[in-house]
Amino acid sequence: MPPETYTPPPAPEDATEASRIYLLPNSLTAGNLFFGFLAILRCIQANNSTEAALVAEHFSQAVWFILLAIICDALDGRVARLGNRESLFGKEFDSIADVVSFGVAPALMTLFLILAPTEKYPFFLQTGWLIAFVYLLCAGIRLARFNVLTHPLLEPPKALLQSKDFIGLPVPAAAGMIASLVLVLNTFDLRGWALLLPPLLFAISILMVSNIAYPSFKAVTWQTHTRFHTFIIIVIAVGVAFTFREFFFALLFLSYISYGPARYFYRKRLRKS
């Protein structure tokens, strides 16, 4: 079950019930962890390679592995809820996988990308190390905070029960933004612009531990219906995504990340007026 929005599960009867491993949802979580491991491996190989073409190939593969991990993370919770197979073990396992796939992998990817452009500027290199760790720290804090707030033996805050949104930027969306932007830089040979990644990484880190609400899309299920023109727009968007996939994912995640603060300040302005 992905650590995103809160659905109060029944309190487990004992440790055996809480640690029960359900095959399908936990297999998807294992897939999330597997793709995160492959992404880290490709980042290390890219950092150790000397051929520019090989470096670009390794980074591109790392990006797609992170995106595949996001897909697994999006499906494991839905599969668990669909079959009523949620457990405390699944939630904890999912958080551990998320730290690897959406915490360590994007941090290493950003760090290795800025190594080459900053070899002559040690200050920027040291700053990159620090910001990469801050990103990893905020990702871990967000996941741990969710596990505490949604523990079945603790009473959750009323705001969490009344809202269907994420509280703070979801960790998969943060990783998707970094990975998709790296894909754009790598595809169009713009790696010199990688120095822009640390400020973005820092901003994303702040959003992850903020109280800004983000849409969860949890209400979208197999029974969700839509209007005809909306369905056509979705089909067209999928076609555009396939054709311009290098740009599409970056624009998609950027739009999602920007939507949260934009809505927050808009509502704040309305309340003041």
C-alpha positions as CSV (number, residue, x, y, z in Angstrom):
1,M,0.0,0.0,0.0
2,P,1.6,3.3,-1.0
3,P,2.3,5.8,1.8
4,E,0.0,8.5,0.4
5,T,-3.5,9.1,1.7
6,Y,-5.1,7.8,4.8
7,T,-7.6,4.9,4.9
8,P,-8.1,3.6,8.4
9,P,-7.3,-0.2,8.4
10,P,-8.7,-2.5,11.1
11,A,-6.4,-2.9,14.0
12,P,-4.5,-6.1,13.8
13,E,-5.3,-8.8,16.2
14,D,-1.7,-9.8,16.7
15,A,1.8,-9.6,15.3
16,T,1.2,-12.5,13.0
17,E,-1.8,-10.8,11.4
18,A,0.1,-7.5,11.1
19,S,3.1,-9.1,9.4
20,R,1.1,-11.1,6.9
21,I,2.6,-11.0,3.4
22,Y,0.1,-10.9,0.6
23,L,1.6,-12.1,-2.7
24,L,0.3,-9.7,-5.4
25,P,0.6,-6.3,-3.7
26,N,3.9,-7.1,-2.1
27,S,5.3,-8.5,-5.4
28,L,4.6,-5.1,-6.9
29,T,6.4,-3.4,-4.0
30,A,9.3,-5.8,-4.5
31,G,9.2,-4.7,-8.2
32,N,9.4,-1.1,-7.0
33,L,12.5,-1.9,-4.9
34,F,14.0,-3.9,-7.8
35,F,13.7,-1.1,-10.3
36,G,15.1,1.4,-7.7
37,F,18.1,-0.9,-7.3
38,L,18.7,-1.1,-11.0
39,A,18.4,2.7,-11.3
40,I,21.1,3.1,-8.6
41,L,23.3,0.6,-10.4
42,R,23.0,2.4,-13.7
43,C,23.9,5.7,-12.0
44,I,27.0,4.2,-10.6
45,Q,27.9,2.7,-14.0
46,A,27.3,6.1,-15.7
47,N,29.6,7.8,-13.2
48,N,32.4,5.2,-13.8
49,S,32.1,5.3,-17.6
50,T,34.4,7.5,-19.8
51,E,32.5,7.3,-23.1
52,A,29.9,10.0,-23.5
53,A,27.5,7.8,-25.4
54,L,27.7,5.1,-22.7
55,V,27.2,7.7,-19.9
56,A,24.1,9.0,-21.7
57,E,22.7,5.5,-22.1
58,H,23.2,4.5,-18.5
59,F,21.5,7.7,-17.2
60,S,18.6,7.2,-19.6
61,Q,18.1,3.7,-18.4
62,A,18.2,4.9,-14.8
63,V,15.4,7.4,-15.5
64,W,13.2,4.7,-17.1
65,F,13.8,2.4,-14.1
66,I,12.7,5.1,-11.7
67,L,9.5,5.7,-13.8
68,L,8.8,1.9,-13.8
69,A,9.2,2.0,-10.0
70,I,6.6,4.8,-9.8
71,I,4.2,2.6,-11.8
72,C,4.8,-0.3,-9.4
73,D,4.3,2.0,-6.4
74,A,1.0,3.3,-7.9
75,L,-0.4,-0.2,-8.4
76,D,0.6,-2.0,-5.2
77,G,-1.8,-0.1,-3.0
78,R,-4.7,-0.3,-5.5
79,V,-4.2,-4.1,-5.8
80,A,-4.1,-4.4,-2.0
81,R,-7.3,-2.3,-1.5
82,L,-9.0,-4.1,-4.4
83,G,-8.6,-7.5,-2.7
84,N,-8.9,-6.1,0.8
85,R,-5.3,-7.3,1.4
86,E,-3.8,-4.4,3.3
87,S,-1.4,-5.0,6.2
88,L,1.1,-3.2,8.3
89,F,3.9,-5.2,6.8
90,G,2.9,-4.0,3.3
91,K,2.9,-0.3,4.4
92,E,6.4,-0.6,6.1
93,F,7.8,-2.6,3.1
94,D,6.5,0.0,0.7
95,S,8.1,2.8,2.7
96,I,11.5,1.0,2.6
97,A,11.2,0.5,-1.1
98,D,10.3,4.2,-1.6
99,V,13.3,5.4,0.2
100,V,15.5,3.4,-2.1
101,S,13.7,4.1,-5.4
102,F,12.6,7.7,-4.8
103,G,15.1,8.8,-2.3
104,V,18.6,7.3,-2.9
105,A,18.3,6.8,-6.7
106,P,17.3,10.5,-7.6
107,A,19.8,11.9,-5.1
108,L,22.7,9.9,-6.6
109,M,21.5,10.7,-10.1
110,T,21.6,14.4,-9.4
111,L,24.9,14.2,-7.6
112,F,26.6,12.2,-10.4
113,L,25.3,14.6,-13.1
114,I,26.7,17.7,-11.4
115,L,30.1,16.1,-10.7
116,A,31.6,16.8,-14.1
117,P,30.3,20.4,-14.5
118,T,31.7,21.3,-11.0
119,E,35.1,19.7,-11.1
120,K,36.7,23.1,-11.3
121,Y,34.3,24.6,-8.6
122,P,34.7,22.6,-5.4
123,F,32.2,24.9,-3.5
124,F,29.4,23.9,-5.9
125,L,30.3,20.2,-5.6
126,Q,30.2,20.3,-1.8
127,T,26.8,22.2,-2.0
128,G,25.5,19.4,-4.3
129,W,26.4,16.7,-1.8
130,L,24.6,18.6,1.0
131,I,21.5,19.3,-1.1
132,A,21.3,15.7,-2.3
133,F,21.4,14.5,1.3
134,V,18.7,17.0,2.3
135,Y,16.5,15.6,-0.4
136,L,17.1,12.1,0.9
137,L,16.4,13.2,4.5
138,C,13.2,14.9,3.6
139,A,12.0,11.9,1.6
140,G,12.6,9.7,4.6
141,I,11.0,12.1,7.0
142,R,7.8,12.3,4.9
143,L,7.5,8.6,4.7
144,A,8.1,8.1,8.4
145,R,5.6,10.9,9.2
146,F,2.9,9.2,7.1
147,N,3.5,5.8,8.8
148,V,3.1,7.5,12.3
149,L,0.0,9.5,11.3
150,T,-1.8,6.5,9.8
151,H,-0.9,3.9,12.4
152,P,-4.0,1.9,13.2
153,L,-3.4,2.1,17.0
154,L,-3.1,5.9,16.9
155,E,-5.9,8.4,16.5
156,P,-5.2,10.4,13.3
157,P,-5.6,14.1,13.0
158,K,-9.1,15.3,12.0
159,A,-7.6,17.1,9.0
160,L,-6.2,13.8,7.7
161,L,-9.6,12.1,8.0
162,Q,-11.5,14.9,6.3
163,S,-9.1,15.3,3.3
164,K,-8.6,13.0,0.4
165,D,-5.4,14.9,-0.7
166,F,-1.8,14.1,0.0
167,I,-0.3,16.2,2.8
168,G,3.0,17.4,1.3
169,L,4.4,16.5,-2.1
170,P,4.4,12.7,-2.6
171,V,7.8,11.1,-2.8
172,P,7.2,9.3,-6.1
173,A,6.2,12.7,-7.8
174,A,9.3,14.3,-6.4
175,A,11.5,11.5,-7.9
176,G,9.5,11.6,-11.2
177,M,10.3,15.3,-11.5
178,I,14.0,14.8,-11.1
179,A,14.2,11.7,-13.3
180,S,12.1,13.3,-16.2
181,L,14.2,16.5,-16.1
182,V,17.4,14.4,-16.2
183,L,15.9,12.6,-19.2
184,V,15.5,15.9,-21.0
185,L,19.0,17.1,-20.2
186,N,20.5,13.8,-21.2
187,T,18.5,13.3,-24.5
188,F,19.3,16.8,-25.8
189,D,22.9,16.8,-24.6
190,L,22.2,19.6,-22.1
191,R,24.1,18.1,-19.2
192,G,25.9,21.4,-18.7
193,W,22.6,22.7,-17.3
194,A,22.7,20.1,-14.5
195,L,23.8,22.9,-12.1
196,L,20.2,23.9,-12.1
197,L,19.2,20.6,-10.4
198,P,20.4,21.3,-6.9
199,P,18.1,24.4,-6.4
200,L,15.2,22.3,-7.8
201,L,16.1,19.4,-5.5
202,F,16.1,21.8,-2.5
203,A,12.7,23.2,-3.4
204,I,11.2,19.8,-3.9
205,S,12.6,18.7,-0.5
206,I,10.8,21.6,1.2
207,L,7.5,20.7,-0.6
208,M,7.8,17.1,0.6
209,V,7.8,18.0,4.3
210,S,5.3,20.9,3.9
211,N,1.6,20.9,4.7
212,I,0.6,21.8,1.2
213,A,-2.1,19.5,-0.2
214,Y,-1.8,17.7,-3.5
215,P,-4.4,15.7,-5.4
216,S,-4.3,12.0,-4.6
217,F,-6.4,10.6,-7.5
218,K,-7.3,7.8,-5.0
219,A,-10.9,8.1,-6.0
220,V,-10.1,7.0,-9.6
221,T,-11.0,3.3,-9.7
222,W,-12.3,0.8,-12.2
223,Q,-15.8,2.1,-11.6
224,T,-14.9,5.7,-12.3
225,H,-16.8,7.0,-15.4
226,T,-16.1,10.2,-17.4
227,R,-17.6,12.3,-20.1
228,F,-17.0,11.6,-23.8
229,H,-14.9,14.7,-24.5
230,T,-12.8,14.1,-21.3
231,F,-12.1,10.5,-22.5
232,I,-11.0,11.9,-25.9
233,I,-8.6,14.3,-24.2
234,I,-7.1,11.5,-22.2
235,V,-6.5,9.4,-25.2
236,I,-4.9,12.3,-27.1
237,A,-2.7,13.0,-24.1
238,V,-1.5,9.4,-24.0
239,G,-0.6,9.7,-27.7
240,V,1.2,12.9,-27.1
241,A,3.0,11.3,-24.2
242,F,4.2,8.4,-26.4
243,T,5.3,10.8,-29.2
244,F,7.0,13.4,-27.0
245,R,7.9,11.3,-24.0
246,E,11.1,13.1,-23.2
247,F,9.2,16.4,-22.7
248,F,5.9,15.1,-21.6
249,F,6.9,13.5,-18.3
250,A,8.8,16.6,-17.3
251,L,5.9,18.8,-18.1
252,L,3.5,16.4,-16.4
253,F,5.4,16.3,-13.1
254,L,6.2,20.0,-13.2
255,S,2.5,20.8,-13.6
256,Y,1.6,18.5,-10.7
257,I,4.3,20.0,-8.4
258,S,3.3,23.6,-9.3
259,Y,-0.4,22.9,-8.8
260,G,-0.1,22.3,-5.1
261,P,1.5,25.7,-4.1
262,A,-0.6,27.6,-6.7
263,R,-3.8,26.2,-5.2
264,Y,-2.6,26.8,-1.7
265,F,-1.8,30.5,-2.2
266,Y,-4.9,31.0,-4.3
267,R,-7.1,29.6,-1.5
268,K,-5.1,31.7,1.1
269,R,-5.8,34.8,-1.0
270,L,-9.5,34.0,-1.2
271,R,-9.7,33.6,2.6
272,K,-8.0,37.0,3.1
273,S,-10.3,38.8,0.7
